[in-house]
Amino acid sequence: MLCEKIYLNEENKDVVLKTYVTEEYVKGIKRDCMLILPGGGYNFCALHEDEPVAKAFMYRGFNCFTLYYTVGERASLDVSLKDVSKAIAHIKRNADKYNIDPERVFVCGFSAGGHLAASIGTLWHRSIAAFEGMERGENRPAGMIISYGACTLGEYSHELSRRFVYGKDILTEDEIEALSPDKNVDENTVPAFIWHTANDEVVHVGNALAMAEALMEKGIPSELHIYPFGWHGLSVCLDGVGFGSEDKSNIHVSGWVEQCAQWIRVIKGADHAV
């Protein structure tokens, strides 16, 4: 397996793109690609939403990458979005090396990373996501997987997301309209697979519902799964993969990985997918 660390930001060496690329492949057959964005409230990038996720999707035929994007005091939406744009562009520019289809680069984000995935999926064509030297569309993902992500700055918004985007708790309607992922769904928005648990006590399930409703209103291909029970931060739902001593195993919710892989196969021929 090709395991590399690529540094995408000369000013911040904590911004790292990790590769999980199989070196065994059938000649002429390009793999789909998954770019993983771990959660962590924009304070850190959670390890349990890195390698375990990559292994789960590699098993299903993907070549995978994990981006450790800008977090902490240096973080802001435009900075972290540019990190994601650079990662997608790097992957596409090196598609032959990684044996992937450059038009089949998906983003999979968890919690805060889910907010970032929803942001790149809706704002990829805006100047806030562009970096110097980027060609239009180089940073466009083929689709976004939003795992218990903060998708709205409105009624069900997550406090950390509000503070991250604007640095304050109370937002005006104009501010919400400007950068809230669910308010920026348009004809340029990429397809989405969304999953959440109904009893999530950290990021309200209303985030998933708001995003799904916005996608349906605009006719963007999407799939939504609301599971009745499950901790926030489930990742791939295996015991020992997560924080502290909590048992993260959840056989029912663990089905999201295979359901997501099937969804990607279903949209492969859809106009929005490429």
C-alpha positions as CSV (number, residue, x, y, z in Angstrom):
1,M,0.0,0.0,0.0
2,L,1.2,3.5,-0.9
3,C,1.3,5.5,2.3
4,E,2.5,9.1,2.0
5,K,2.2,12.4,3.8
6,I,1.8,15.4,1.6
7,Y,2.1,18.9,3.1
8,L,-0.3,21.2,1.4
9,N,0.3,24.5,3.3
10,E,3.8,25.9,3.6
11,E,2.8,28.2,6.4
12,N,1.1,25.4,8.5
13,K,2.8,22.0,8.6
14,D,-0.1,20.5,10.5
15,V,-2.1,20.5,7.2
16,V,-1.3,17.0,5.9
17,L,-2.9,14.8,3.3
18,K,-2.4,11.1,4.1
19,T,-2.7,8.4,1.4
20,Y,-4.2,4.9,1.6
21,V,-3.6,3.7,-1.9
22,T,-3.5,0.1,-2.9
23,E,-0.7,-0.8,-5.3
24,E,-2.5,-3.8,-6.5
25,Y,-4.9,-3.0,-9.4
26,V,-6.3,-4.3,-12.6
27,K,-4.7,-2.5,-15.6
28,G,-7.1,-0.1,-17.2
29,I,-9.6,0.0,-14.2
30,K,-9.5,3.2,-12.2
31,R,-10.7,3.2,-8.6
32,D,-13.1,5.6,-7.1
33,C,-11.6,7.9,-4.5
34,M,-12.6,8.9,-1.0
35,L,-11.2,12.0,0.7
36,I,-11.9,11.7,4.5
37,L,-12.4,14.8,6.7
38,P,-12.3,13.8,10.4
39,G,-14.2,15.7,13.0
40,G,-13.0,17.4,16.2
41,G,-14.9,20.6,16.5
42,Y,-12.3,22.5,14.4
43,N,-10.0,22.1,17.5
44,F,-8.3,18.9,16.3
45,C,-8.8,16.1,13.8
46,A,-10.1,12.9,15.4
47,L,-8.0,9.8,14.8
48,H,-10.9,7.4,14.9
49,E,-12.4,9.1,11.9
50,D,-9.2,8.6,9.9
51,E,-7.7,5.1,9.3
52,P,-10.7,3.0,10.3
53,V,-12.8,4.9,7.7
54,A,-10.1,4.5,5.1
55,K,-9.8,0.8,5.7
56,A,-13.6,0.4,5.5
57,F,-13.8,2.0,2.1
58,M,-10.6,0.5,0.7
59,Y,-12.2,-2.9,1.4
60,R,-15.0,-1.7,-0.9
61,G,-12.7,-0.8,-3.8
62,F,-11.8,2.8,-3.0
63,N,-8.4,4.5,-2.8
64,C,-8.5,6.8,0.2
65,F,-7.0,9.9,1.5
66,T,-7.4,11.7,4.9
67,L,-6.9,15.4,5.2
68,Y,-5.8,17.0,8.4
69,Y,-7.0,20.5,7.7
70,T,-6.4,23.7,9.6
71,V,-7.8,23.7,13.1
72,G,-7.5,25.6,16.3
73,E,-6.6,29.3,16.4
74,R,-5.5,29.3,12.8
75,A,-8.8,27.9,11.6
76,S,-11.5,29.9,9.7
77,L,-13.9,28.7,7.0
78,D,-12.0,30.2,4.1
79,V,-8.7,28.7,5.3
80,S,-10.0,25.2,5.9
81,L,-12.0,25.3,2.7
82,K,-8.9,26.1,0.8
83,D,-7.1,23.2,2.5
84,V,-9.9,20.9,1.1
85,S,-9.7,22.5,-2.3
86,K,-5.9,22.0,-2.5
87,A,-6.3,18.3,-1.4
88,I,-8.9,17.6,-4.1
89,A,-6.8,19.3,-6.7
90,H,-3.7,17.4,-5.7
91,I,-5.5,14.1,-5.9
92,K,-6.9,15.0,-9.4
93,R,-3.6,16.2,-10.7
94,N,-2.0,12.9,-9.6
95,A,-4.8,10.7,-10.7
96,D,-2.6,8.3,-12.7
97,K,-0.1,7.9,-9.8
98,Y,-3.0,7.0,-7.5
99,N,-4.8,4.9,-10.1
100,I,-8.1,6.8,-9.5
101,D,-10.7,8.4,-11.8
102,P,-10.2,12.2,-11.3
103,E,-14.0,12.7,-11.9
104,R,-14.8,10.3,-9.0
105,V,-13.3,12.0,-6.0
106,F,-15.8,12.0,-3.1
107,V,-15.5,13.8,0.3
108,C,-16.6,12.1,3.5
109,G,-16.8,14.3,6.6
110,F,-17.6,13.6,10.2
111,S,-19.2,16.2,12.6
112,A,-17.1,19.3,12.0
113,G,-15.6,17.5,9.0
114,G,-19.2,17.0,7.9
115,H,-19.7,20.7,8.0
116,L,-16.6,21.1,5.9
117,A,-17.7,18.5,3.5
118,A,-21.1,20.2,3.2
119,S,-19.3,23.5,2.7
120,I,-17.1,22.3,-0.2
121,G,-20.0,20.5,-1.7
122,T,-22.1,23.7,-1.9
123,L,-19.4,26.4,-2.1
124,W,-16.7,24.8,-4.4
125,H,-17.5,27.3,-7.2
126,R,-17.3,30.4,-4.9
127,S,-14.1,32.5,-4.4
128,I,-14.0,31.6,-0.7
129,A,-12.9,28.0,-1.7
130,A,-10.4,29.0,-4.4
131,F,-6.7,29.0,-4.0
132,E,-4.0,30.7,-6.2
133,G,-3.3,28.7,-9.4
134,M,-6.5,26.6,-9.2
135,E,-8.4,26.0,-12.4
136,R,-12.2,26.2,-12.1
137,G,-13.7,22.9,-11.0
138,E,-10.4,21.3,-9.9
139,N,-11.8,21.4,-6.3
140,R,-15.2,20.0,-7.2
141,P,-16.0,16.7,-5.4
142,A,-18.1,14.1,-7.2
143,G,-20.3,13.9,-4.1
144,M,-20.4,14.5,-0.4
145,I,-20.9,12.1,2.5
146,I,-22.1,14.0,5.6
147,S,-21.8,11.9,8.8
148,Y,-23.5,13.5,11.8
149,G,-22.4,16.9,10.3
150,A,-23.3,20.4,11.2
151,C,-25.1,21.5,8.1
152,T,-27.0,24.6,9.1
153,L,-26.4,27.9,10.8
154,G,-30.1,28.3,11.4
155,E,-32.5,26.9,14.0
156,Y,-30.5,23.7,14.7
157,S,-27.0,25.1,14.3
158,H,-24.1,23.8,16.3
159,E,-22.5,26.4,18.6
160,L,-18.9,25.5,17.5
161,S,-19.9,25.8,13.9
162,R,-21.4,29.3,14.4
163,R,-18.4,30.5,16.3
164,F,-16.1,28.9,13.7
165,V,-17.8,30.7,10.7
166,Y,-18.6,34.0,12.3
167,G,-17.0,34.1,15.8
168,K,-20.3,34.8,17.5
169,D,-23.5,32.9,18.6
170,I,-26.2,35.2,17.3
171,L,-26.3,35.5,13.5
172,T,-28.4,37.8,11.3
173,E,-30.5,36.3,8.5
174,D,-28.1,37.7,5.9
175,E,-25.2,36.0,7.6
176,I,-27.0,32.7,7.7
177,E,-28.0,33.0,4.0
178,A,-24.4,33.8,3.1
179,L,-22.5,30.7,4.3
180,S,-24.9,28.2,5.8
181,P,-24.5,24.9,3.7
182,D,-28.3,24.3,3.6
183,K,-28.9,27.8,2.4
184,N,-26.4,27.6,-0.4
185,V,-27.7,24.5,-2.2
186,D,-28.1,25.4,-5.9
187,E,-27.6,23.8,-9.3
188,N,-23.9,23.6,-8.7
189,T,-24.2,21.5,-5.5
190,V,-22.9,18.0,-5.7
191,P,-25.0,14.8,-4.7
192,A,-25.1,13.9,-1.1
193,F,-25.3,10.9,1.2
194,I,-26.3,12.0,4.7
195,W,-26.5,9.9,7.9
196,H,-27.3,10.9,11.5
197,T,-28.7,9.4,14.7
198,A,-31.9,10.7,16.1
199,N,-30.7,11.0,19.7
200,D,-27.3,12.7,18.9
201,E,-26.8,15.1,21.8
202,V,-23.9,17.0,20.2
203,V,-25.1,17.9,16.7
204,H,-28.9,18.0,16.5
205,V,-30.4,15.7,13.9
206,G,-32.2,18.7,12.5
207,N,-29.0,19.5,10.7
208,A,-29.4,16.4,8.5
209,L,-33.0,17.1,8.0
210,A,-32.4,20.7,7.0
211,M,-29.8,19.8,4.5
212,A,-31.8,16.9,3.0
213,E,-34.8,19.2,2.5
214,A,-32.7,21.8,0.8
215,L,-31.2,19.2,-1.6
216,M,-34.7,17.8,-2.4
217,E,-36.1,21.3,-3.1
218,K,-33.3,21.9,-5.7
219,G,-33.5,18.4,-7.2
220,I,-30.0,17.4,-6.2
221,P,-29.6,13.6,-5.9
222,S,-29.4,12.6,-2.3
223,E,-30.0,9.9,0.2
224,L,-30.8,10.3,3.9
225,H,-30.5,7.8,6.8
226,I,-31.7,8.7,10.3
227,Y,-30.9,5.9,12.7
228,P,-32.9,5.8,16.0
229,F,-30.0,5.4,18.4
230,G,-26.3,6.0,18.5
231,W,-23.5,8.1,20.1
232,H,-22.2,11.1,18.4
233,G,-18.8,10.3,16.8
234,L,-19.6,6.7,15.9
235,S,-17.3,6.6,12.9
236,V,-17.5,3.1,11.5
237,C,-19.4,1.9,14.6
238,L,-16.8,-0.6,15.9
239,D,-16.0,-1.2,19.6
240,G,-12.6,0.3,20.4
241,V,-12.9,2.9,17.6
242,G,-13.8,6.1,19.4
243,F,-13.2,8.2,22.5
244,G,-12.9,7.0,26.1
245,S,-14.4,3.7,27.3
246,E,-17.8,4.0,25.5
247,D,-18.7,1.0,23.4
248,K,-18.9,2.4,19.9
249,S,-20.2,-0.9,18.3
250,N,-23.5,-0.5,16.7
251,I,-24.3,-3.2,14.1
252,H,-27.4,-1.4,12.8
253,V,-25.8,1.9,12.2
254,S,-22.6,0.3,10.9
255,G,-24.5,-0.4,7.7
256,W,-24.0,3.2,6.6
257,V,-20.6,2.3,5.1
258,E,-22.0,-0.4,2.7
259,Q,-25.1,1.7,2.0
260,C,-22.9,4.7,1.1
261,A,-20.8,2.5,-1.2
262,Q,-23.9,1.3,-2.9
263,W,-25.2,4.8,-3.3
264,I,-22.0,5.9,-5.0
265,R,-22.5,3.0,-7.5
266,V,-26.1,4.1,-8.1
267,I,-25.2,7.7,-8.9
268,K,-22.3,6.7,-11.1
269,G,-24.3,7.3,-14.2
270,A,-26.2,10.3,-12.9
271,D,-25.5,13.7,-14.6
272,H,-24.8,15.3,-11.2
273,A,-22.2,12.8,-10.2
274,V,-19.5,13.8,-12.7
